[in-house]
Amino acid sequence: MEIRLTKRPKNPSIINGFPGFGMVGTIAAEFLVQHLKTEQIGKVILEEMPALIAIHEGRIIEPLSIYYNKEFNLVIVHSISGIAGSEWKMSDVIIQLTKELEAKEIISLEGVGSDIETTEPRAFYFTNTESKNRDFQNLKLDQLKEGIIMGVTSALLLKTENMPISCILAETHSNLPDSKAAAKIIEVLDGYLGLKVDYKPLLETAKKFEEKIKKVMQQSRIAETERDKKALSYVG
């Protein structure tokens, strides 16, 4: 595992969005990267992951990239690549960044599975910090009291007893990319951080991100299949 940074902002909030239920975290993080004024300040090299990159509109899309927004002092860790089996390592990446940048908090964006079909996804929060608990209550947001959190966020919650971490979760009903749930997360994040994001037209924008992510992931799956075929041919 290697974290390469070109800048080291101090005391930021670190936001992470990883593939999970409905790709909600990835879509929400992508929106932040594109909508806010951000610059890429780093990348993560994780050898356990397939050595794959995607090309979109003539440019390289990093599988694991780190962006910075100066106005709100935000570091955004964004992943478009599946990280199954590397969740503990990725939590170590976030923890290392938190320590190195002396971050004031970690914010994880996630989808949470739900069997209830609704036209408007509900959002929930979970935090290990009482002051943050009050902040979310002031937003009239429901605390997640029953549920299952998986992936990198779960690993972070188990490892960050002494680090402020909050999770913003939105309901999603399938593993297909869910733009509505991602839009709900941005709405909550806007209220929490005061980003002044016009999230109302986000649904249309999110659909474009959704299409982009679908294409990138499809290309990645094709590349992985071809790699596996080559490996089998060498063995055979």
C-alpha positions as CSV (number, residue, x, y, z in Angstrom):
1,M,0.0,0.0,0.0
2,E,1.3,3.4,-0.9
3,I,-0.3,6.9,-0.6
4,R,1.2,9.5,-2.9
5,L,0.4,13.1,-2.1
6,T,1.4,16.3,-3.9
7,K,-0.2,18.5,-1.2
8,R,-0.8,18.1,2.5
9,P,-3.6,20.4,3.7
10,K,-3.9,20.6,7.4
11,N,-6.9,19.9,9.6
12,P,-9.4,19.0,6.8
13,S,-12.5,17.0,6.9
14,I,-11.9,13.7,5.1
15,I,-14.8,12.4,3.0
16,N,-14.7,9.0,1.6
17,G,-17.0,7.3,-0.9
18,F,-16.4,3.7,-1.9
19,P,-18.4,1.2,-4.0
20,G,-21.1,-0.4,-1.9
21,F,-24.8,-0.8,-1.8
22,G,-26.1,1.1,-4.9
23,M,-22.7,2.6,-5.6
24,V,-24.1,5.5,-3.5
25,G,-20.8,6.5,-1.9
26,T,-19.0,6.5,-5.2
27,I,-21.7,8.6,-7.0
28,A,-21.9,11.1,-4.2
29,A,-18.1,11.5,-4.0
30,E,-17.9,11.9,-7.7
31,F,-20.5,14.7,-7.6
32,L,-18.5,16.5,-4.9
33,V,-15.3,16.2,-7.0
34,Q,-17.0,17.6,-10.1
35,H,-19.3,20.2,-8.5
36,L,-16.9,21.8,-6.0
37,K,-13.7,23.4,-7.0
38,T,-11.3,20.5,-6.4
39,E,-7.9,19.5,-7.5
40,Q,-6.4,16.0,-7.5
41,I,-3.7,16.0,-4.8
42,G,-2.9,12.3,-4.7
43,K,-3.6,8.7,-5.4
44,V,-3.5,5.3,-3.6
45,I,-1.6,2.4,-5.0
46,L,-3.0,-0.9,-3.5
47,E,-1.2,-3.9,-4.9
48,E,-4.0,-6.2,-3.8
49,M,-6.3,-4.6,-6.3
50,P,-6.2,-5.5,-10.1
51,A,-3.7,-3.3,-12.0
52,L,-6.4,-1.6,-14.1
53,I,-7.2,1.9,-15.1
54,A,-10.1,3.3,-17.1
55,I,-10.0,5.9,-19.8
56,H,-12.9,8.3,-19.9
57,E,-13.2,11.3,-22.4
58,G,-9.6,11.0,-23.2
59,R,-8.2,11.0,-19.7
60,I,-7.2,8.5,-17.1
61,I,-9.6,7.8,-14.3
62,E,-7.6,6.8,-11.2
63,P,-9.1,3.7,-9.4
64,L,-8.3,5.3,-6.0
65,S,-7.8,9.1,-6.1
66,I,-7.6,11.9,-3.5
67,Y,-9.0,15.4,-4.2
68,Y,-8.9,18.6,-2.3
69,N,-11.3,21.5,-2.0
70,K,-9.7,24.6,-0.4
71,E,-12.9,26.6,0.2
72,F,-14.3,24.1,2.7
73,N,-11.0,22.4,3.5
74,L,-12.2,19.0,2.3
75,V,-10.2,16.0,1.3
76,I,-12.2,13.6,-0.8
77,V,-11.1,10.0,-1.2
78,H,-12.8,8.6,-4.3
79,S,-12.9,5.1,-5.6
80,I,-14.5,3.8,-8.8
81,S,-12.9,0.3,-8.5
82,G,-14.2,-2.6,-6.6
83,I,-12.3,-3.2,-3.4
84,A,-13.7,-6.5,-2.2
85,G,-11.2,-8.2,0.0
86,S,-9.2,-4.9,0.6
87,E,-11.6,-3.2,3.0
88,W,-9.2,-3.4,6.0
89,K,-6.3,-2.0,3.9
90,M,-8.5,0.9,2.6
91,S,-9.5,1.7,6.2
92,D,-5.8,1.9,7.0
93,V,-5.4,4.4,4.1
94,I,-8.1,6.6,5.6
95,I,-6.6,6.4,9.1
96,Q,-3.1,7.1,7.8
97,L,-4.4,10.2,5.9
98,T,-6.3,11.3,9.0
99,K,-3.1,11.2,11.1
100,E,-0.8,12.7,8.5
101,L,-3.1,15.6,7.7
102,E,-4.3,16.0,11.3
103,A,-7.8,15.8,10.0
104,K,-10.6,17.0,12.3
105,E,-13.1,14.3,11.3
106,I,-13.9,11.4,8.9
107,I,-17.2,11.4,7.0
108,S,-18.2,8.2,5.2
109,L,-20.8,8.2,2.5
110,E,-22.7,4.9,2.2
111,G,-25.8,3.2,0.9
112,V,-27.8,1.0,3.2
113,G,-29.9,-1.9,2.0
114,S,-33.7,-1.5,2.5
115,D,-36.7,-3.8,1.7
116,I,-39.1,-0.9,1.8
117,E,-39.8,0.7,-1.6
118,T,-40.2,4.5,-1.4
119,T,-40.2,7.3,-4.0
120,E,-37.9,9.3,-1.7
121,P,-35.0,7.5,0.0
122,R,-34.6,8.1,3.7
123,A,-31.2,9.2,5.1
124,F,-29.7,8.2,8.4
125,Y,-26.6,9.0,10.3
126,F,-24.3,7.3,12.8
127,T,-21.4,9.0,14.7
128,N,-19.1,8.2,17.5
129,T,-18.9,11.8,18.7
130,E,-21.5,13.5,20.9
131,S,-21.0,17.0,19.4
132,K,-21.6,15.6,15.9
133,N,-24.6,13.7,17.2
134,R,-26.2,17.1,18.2
135,D,-25.3,18.5,14.8
136,F,-27.1,15.8,12.9
137,Q,-30.1,16.0,15.3
138,N,-30.3,19.7,14.5
139,L,-30.8,18.6,10.9
140,K,-33.8,16.5,11.9
141,L,-31.9,13.4,10.7
142,D,-32.8,10.0,12.1
143,Q,-30.0,8.1,13.8
144,L,-29.4,4.6,12.4
145,K,-30.4,2.4,15.4
146,E,-30.8,-1.0,13.6
147,G,-29.0,-2.0,10.5
148,I,-25.8,-3.5,9.0
149,I,-22.9,-1.4,7.8
150,M,-20.4,-3.2,5.6
151,G,-17.1,-2.5,3.8
152,V,-14.6,0.2,4.5
153,T,-17.0,2.2,6.7
154,S,-17.4,-0.9,8.9
155,A,-13.7,-1.4,9.2
156,L,-13.2,2.3,10.1
157,L,-15.8,2.2,12.8
158,L,-14.0,-0.8,14.4
159,K,-10.6,0.9,14.2
160,T,-11.2,4.6,15.0
161,E,-12.2,4.6,18.6
162,N,-10.2,7.9,19.2
163,M,-11.0,9.6,15.9
164,P,-14.2,11.5,15.2
165,I,-16.1,9.6,12.4
166,S,-19.6,10.1,11.1
167,C,-21.5,8.1,8.5
168,I,-24.2,9.5,6.3
169,L,-26.3,6.7,4.8
170,A,-29.2,6.6,2.4
171,E,-31.6,3.8,1.6
172,T,-31.1,1.9,-1.6
173,H,-33.0,-1.2,-2.9
174,S,-30.5,-2.9,-5.1
175,N,-26.8,-3.2,-6.0
176,L,-27.5,-1.2,-9.2
177,P,-26.2,2.4,-9.1
178,D,-28.8,4.5,-7.2
179,S,-28.7,8.2,-8.1
180,K,-31.6,9.1,-5.9
181,A,-29.9,7.8,-2.8
182,A,-26.7,9.6,-3.7
183,A,-28.7,12.8,-4.1
184,K,-30.2,12.4,-0.7
185,I,-26.7,12.0,0.8
186,I,-25.5,15.3,-0.9
187,E,-28.6,17.0,0.5
188,V,-27.7,16.0,4.0
189,L,-24.0,16.7,3.6
190,D,-24.9,20.2,2.3
191,G,-26.8,20.9,5.5
192,Y,-24.1,19.4,7.7
193,L,-21.1,21.2,6.2
194,G,-22.8,24.3,4.7
195,L,-21.5,23.6,1.2
196,K,-24.0,25.8,-0.5
197,V,-24.5,23.0,-3.1
198,D,-27.6,23.3,-5.3
199,Y,-28.5,19.7,-4.9
200,K,-32.0,20.1,-6.5
201,P,-30.8,19.5,-10.1
202,L,-28.5,16.8,-8.8
203,L,-30.7,13.9,-9.9
204,E,-30.1,14.7,-13.6
205,T,-26.4,15.3,-13.0
206,A,-26.2,12.1,-11.0
207,K,-27.7,10.1,-13.8
208,K,-24.7,11.2,-16.0
209,F,-22.3,10.2,-13.2
210,E,-24.2,6.9,-13.0
211,E,-23.8,6.2,-16.7
212,K,-20.1,7.1,-16.5
213,I,-19.6,4.8,-13.5
214,K,-21.5,2.0,-15.2
215,K,-19.2,2.3,-18.3
216,V,-16.0,2.4,-16.2
217,M,-17.0,-0.6,-14.2
218,Q,-18.1,-2.5,-17.3
219,Q,-14.7,-1.8,-18.9
220,S,-13.0,-2.9,-15.7
221,R,-15.0,-6.2,-15.6
222,I,-14.1,-6.9,-19.2
223,A,-10.4,-6.2,-18.5
224,E,-10.5,-8.5,-15.5
225,T,-12.1,-11.3,-17.5
226,E,-9.5,-11.0,-20.3
227,R,-6.7,-11.0,-17.6
228,D,-8.1,-14.2,-16.1
229,K,-8.4,-15.8,-19.5
230,K,-4.7,-15.1,-20.2
231,A,-3.7,-16.5,-16.8
232,L,-5.6,-19.7,-17.6
233,S,-4.0,-20.0,-21.0
234,Y,-0.6,-19.8,-19.4
235,V,-1.5,-22.5,-17.0
236,G,-3.1,-24.7,-19.6
